[in-house]
Amino acid sequence: MNLRRGQARPAPVDSLTEDPPWVPGPRAGTSGRPAPANPRRADLASLDGDLIAPAAEVRPAMEPGSVETGGDMVPRSPEAVAWQADAPDRARARDARSRSPLGPLLLRLYRVRRMRRLTRRLCERLEGGGMYSATWREILRERHGVEVGRYSYGAILEPGVLPPGTVVGGYCSVGAQLVVRRRDHPTDRPVLHPFFYNSRLGFLSRDTIPADADNPLTIGHDVWIGDRVTILSGCKRIGNGAVIAAGAVVTKDVAPYTIVAGVPARPLRKRLDDETIARLENSRWWEEPLSELIERPPVSGLLG
């Protein structure tokens, strides 16, 4: 090829990977198919002489969160998309760590009053945090008379927040500054001062009103209690799946799967329909570890 002075030499073309700049578009009267990107790689010719590439199977793009089953694309559930691939194994590892071999030693150490804060920190550090620690739950049960279920967390893990005899189910979420009262000043007596009913003040041989353990509180499974909630002696049971809004003062029992709010707390609505509630209750899913719920969810829609 002859070049005039000052004319740039065209860039070399890779015959196998790059498109030559001179490939024409489809001509009038032809098949209408555009010419292939590289005519040297074409292995078929049309009847009218246009070079075309071999037809390839066109497969639709997979939607995010879909899986291919027998050639068909089936949308995956939100749970399958959102969980990390190793989530069940991670959950099992957490549970395996939740009870330290040093647990018996920590139980004995907690008997020394000045060592109690250190004991709690060690329980949480060795056993994956308060949400998981089995030894700390054993300490609460043996030393404070409080039963706290698996994975429950928040103010209920603080010694002294829950009176003796309180039972809390599993998977509960509890905010800060929870106040629980199991007995009241005797309003039907002439005098209200605790000198006249509380033997711990040193003047009475015994209490003259029922003890905390005589009016125990039971909190069900998967209950959410907001910040600054007060639960008074008139409330004896909070049902499974209930929600207590922040700042509420609870004076009566709370029905399962019911949202309550206000001072005093009043029911706002049920969280779920009756069919879903029945399936949850029948499954007793709270008895299972997290790894089982990830692999075999009790109901659909757990993650939205």
C-alpha positions in Angstrom: 0.0 0.0 0.0 1.4 3.4 -1.0 1.2 6.2 1.5 1.5 9.9 0.8 3.9 12.0 2.9 2.3 12.8 6.3 -0.4 10.2 6.0 -0.6 8.0 9.1 -0.1 4.2 8.7 -3.3 2.3 9.8 -3.0 0.3 13.0 -2.4 -3.4 12.5 -5.4 -5.7 12.8 -5.3 -8.9 14.9 -7.0 -11.3 12.5 -8.3 -13.5 15.3 -9.4 -11.1 18.0 -10.0 -7.6 16.6 -12.6 -6.3 14.2 -11.1 -5.0 10.9 -12.2 -1.4 10.3 -13.4 -2.2 6.8 -16.1 -4.8 7.6 -19.2 -3.4 5.7 -22.7 -3.4 7.2 -25.5 -5.4 5.6 -26.2 -4.6 2.0 -29.6 -3.9 0.5 -31.1 -7.1 -0.9 -29.1 -9.4 1.4 -30.4 -11.5 4.3 -30.4 -8.4 6.6 -28.0 -10.1 9.0 -25.0 -7.9 9.9 -21.6 -9.1 8.8 -19.6 -11.0 11.5 -17.0 -9.1 13.5 -14.2 -11.1 11.9 -15.0 -12.7 8.5 -11.9 -14.9 8.7 -13.4 -16.8 11.6 -16.8 -17.4 9.9 -17.4 -21.0 8.9 -20.7 -20.7 7.2 -21.9 -18.8 4.1 -25.4 -17.7 3.3 -26.9 -18.3 -0.1 -26.5 -14.7 -1.2 -22.8 -14.7 -0.4 -22.8 -12.9 3.0 -20.5 -14.4 5.5 -22.2 -15.2 8.8 -21.0 -16.7 12.1 -22.5 -20.0 13.2 -25.7 -19.6 15.1 -25.2 -19.9 18.9 -27.9 -20.9 21.4 -29.2 -17.8 23.1 -29.8 -18.2 26.8 -31.7 -15.6 28.8 -29.7 -13.9 31.5 -30.3 -15.2 35.0 -32.1 -12.9 37.3 -30.3 -12.0 40.6 -31.3 -14.5 43.2 -32.3 -17.3 40.7 -31.2 -20.8 40.5 -31.2 -23.1 37.4 -33.1 -26.3 37.8 -33.4 -28.7 34.9 -32.9 -25.9 32.4 -35.5 -23.6 34.1 -34.7 -20.7 36.2 -36.5 -20.7 39.5 -36.4 -17.7 41.8 -34.7 -18.4 45.1 -36.4 -17.4 48.3 -35.2 -14.2 50.0 -33.8 -16.4 52.8 -31.6 -18.3 50.4 -30.3 -15.1 48.9 -29.6 -13.2 52.1 -28.0 -15.9 54.3 -24.2 -16.2 53.8 -23.2 -19.5 52.2 -21.5 -20.7 55.4 -24.2 -19.3 57.8 -25.2 -22.7 59.2 -21.6 -23.7 59.9 -20.9 -20.3 61.5 -24.0 -20.7 63.8 -22.9 -24.2 64.8 -19.4 -22.9 65.6 -21.0 -20.2 67.8 -23.1 -22.7 69.7 -20.1 -25.0 70.2 -18.2 -22.1 71.7 -21.1 -21.0 74.0 -20.0 -23.3 76.9 -16.4 -23.0 77.9 -14.4 -25.8 79.5 -13.7 -23.2 82.2 -17.4 -22.9 83.0 -17.3 -24.8 86.4 -14.4 -22.6 87.5 -16.3 -19.4 86.5 -19.3 -20.6 88.6 -17.1 -21.0 91.6 -15.4 -17.6 91.0 -18.7 -15.8 90.9 -19.3 -16.8 94.5 -16.7 -14.2 95.5 -18.6 -10.9 95.4 -15.6 -8.8 94.4 -14.9 -11.1 91.4 -18.4 -11.0 89.9 -17.8 -8.3 87.3 -14.6 -10.0 86.2 -16.5 -13.3 86.0 -19.1 -11.9 83.7 -16.5 -10.4 81.4 -14.8 -13.7 81.2 -18.0 -15.5 80.5 -18.8 -13.2 77.6 -15.2 -13.2 76.2 -14.8 -17.0 76.4 -18.3 -17.9 75.2 -18.9 -15.5 72.4 -20.8 -12.7 74.2 -23.9 -12.5 76.4 -26.2 -13.5 73.7 -24.5 -17.0 73.6 -22.9 -17.6 77.0 -24.3 -20.7 78.6 -22.3 -20.3 81.8 -23.7 -16.8 82.4 -27.2 -18.2 82.1 -26.3 -20.9 84.6 -25.0 -18.2 87.0 -28.2 -16.2 86.6 -30.3 -19.3 87.4 -28.2 -20.5 90.4 -27.3 -17.2 92.0 -30.2 -14.9 91.1 -33.1 -17.3 90.5 -33.7 -16.1 87.0 -34.1 -18.3 83.9 -33.1 -16.8 80.5 -33.5 -18.7 77.3 -31.1 -19.2 74.4 -30.0 -16.2 72.4 -32.0 -13.7 74.5 -30.1 -10.5 75.2 -30.3 -7.0 76.7 -31.1 -5.7 80.1 -32.5 -9.1 81.2 -28.8 -10.3 81.5 -28.0 -7.7 84.1 -28.0 -9.2 87.7 -30.8 -7.7 89.7 -32.9 -6.3 86.9 -35.3 -9.4 86.9 -36.6 -10.4 90.3 -36.2 -14.1 91.5 -38.6 -16.4 89.9 -38.7 -14.7 86.5 -38.6 -16.9 83.4 -37.6 -15.5 80.0 -37.9 -17.5 76.8 -35.5 -17.8 73.9 -34.7 -15.3 71.1 -35.9 -12.3 73.2 -34.7 -8.8 72.5 -34.8 -6.3 75.4 -33.8 -2.7 75.5 -32.1 -0.6 78.1 -33.4 0.7 81.4 -36.0 -2.1 82.0 -37.8 -1.9 85.3 -39.7 -4.9 86.7 -41.7 -4.8 89.9 -43.4 -7.8 91.4 -45.0 -6.3 94.5 -46.4 -2.9 95.5 -46.7 -0.7 98.5 -49.9 -1.9 100.4 -52.3 0.9 99.4 -55.1 -0.6 101.5 -53.1 -0.1 104.8 -53.0 3.1 106.9 -49.2 3.5 106.3 -47.3 2.9 103.0 -43.7 3.1 104.2 -41.6 -0.1 103.8 -40.7 -0.1 107.5 -44.0 -1.7 107.9 -43.7 -4.5 105.4 -40.1 -5.0 104.4 -38.0 -7.2 106.8 -34.8 -6.4 105.0 -34.8 -3.0 106.7 -34.1 -4.8 110.0 -37.2 -4.2 112.1 -39.5 -7.0 111.0 -39.0 -10.7 111.5 -40.6 -11.4 108.1 -42.2 -9.5 105.2 -45.8 -8.6 105.7 -46.6 -8.6 102.0 -46.0 -11.3 99.4 -42.4 -11.8 98.2 -41.3 -11.3 94.6 -41.1 -15.0 94.0 -44.8 -15.3 95.0 -45.7 -13.3 91.9 -43.3 -14.5 89.2 -43.1 -12.9 85.7 -43.0 -15.1 82.6 -41.8 -13.6 79.3 -42.4 -15.8 76.3 -40.2 -16.5 73.3 -39.2 -14.0 70.6 -40.5 -11.0 72.7 -39.3 -7.5 71.9 -39.2 -5.1 74.8 -38.2 -1.5 74.0 -36.1 0.9 76.0 -37.3 2.3 79.3 -40.2 -0.1 79.7 -41.7 -0.6 83.2 -43.5 -3.9 84.0 -45.6 -3.7 87.1 -47.0 -6.4 89.4 -50.3 -6.7 87.6 -48.6 -8.2 84.6 -47.8 -11.8 85.1 -47.3 -13.1 81.6 -46.1 -11.6 78.3 -46.9 -14.0 75.4 -44.8 -15.3 72.6 -43.9 -12.8 69.9 -45.3 -9.8 71.7 -43.9 -6.3 71.3 -43.8 -3.7 74.0 -43.1 -0.2 72.7 -40.4 2.0 74.3 -41.5 3.9 77.4 -44.6 1.8 78.0 -45.9 1.0 81.5 -47.3 -2.5 81.5 -50.0 -3.2 84.1 -51.7 -6.2 82.6 -50.8 -9.4 80.8 -49.8 -9.0 77.1 -51.4 -11.4 74.6 -49.1 -13.4 72.2 -48.1 -11.6 69.0 -49.7 -8.3 70.2 -48.1 -4.9 70.0 -48.8 -2.7 73.1 -47.8 0.9 73.8 -48.6 3.8 76.1 -49.0 4.6 79.8 -50.7 2.4 80.8 -49.9 0.1 77.9 -52.8 -0.8 75.6 -53.0 -3.2 72.7 -52.5 -1.6 69.3 -52.8 -4.6 66.9 -51.7 -8.1 66.3 -48.4 -8.5 64.4 -49.4 -11.5 62.3 -52.5 -13.2 60.9 -54.0 -16.2 62.8 -52.7 -18.8 60.3 -49.1 -17.7 60.6 -49.4 -17.6 64.4 -50.7 -21.1 64.4 -47.9 -22.3 62.2 -45.3 -20.7 64.5 -46.8 -22.1 67.7 -47.1 -25.6 66.3 -43.5 -25.6 65.0 -42.1 -24.6 68.4 -39.2 -23.2 66.4 -37.6 -21.5 69.5 -36.5 -24.9 70.7 -34.1 -25.2 67.7 -30.7 -23.7 67.4 -30.1 -21.0 64.9 -28.3 -23.4 62.4 -31.5 -25.4 62.1 -33.6 -22.4 61.5 -31.3 -21.3 58.7 -31.4 -24.6 57.0 -35.1 -25.4 57.7 -37.1 -22.2 58.3 -40.4 -22.8 60.1 -42.3 -20.3 57.9 -41.5 -18.3 54.9 -40.7 -14.6 54.9 -38.3 -14.7 57.9 -36.0 -12.2 56.1 -38.6 -10.1 54.5 
